[in-house]
Amino acid sequence: MENFISTPEISGDLFEKLPLRQRAPVVRAVPPPELITARVLCRQLRRKVAPRDKQRIAHLICLNLLSMLRRGS
């Protein structure tokens, strides 16, 4: 069995000549305005007590999502 510790060609440093990798910046996708509006309306929907207000907000959410789907990606 060969003794690798005393061998002069083998370096003990594993990361001696590895270049440092540059990290790419994180690009966050901006959601469409309809989706932002739908989120706001969903938050309002949780707080409302009156069923008529909830129906109105749910209808607005559906309209916003439909306009987003019609617009495409």
ABEGO torsion letter per residue (X at the ends): XBBAAABAABBABAAAABBBBBBBBBBBBBBBAAAAAAAAAAAAAAABABAAAAAAAAAAAAAAAAAAAAAEX
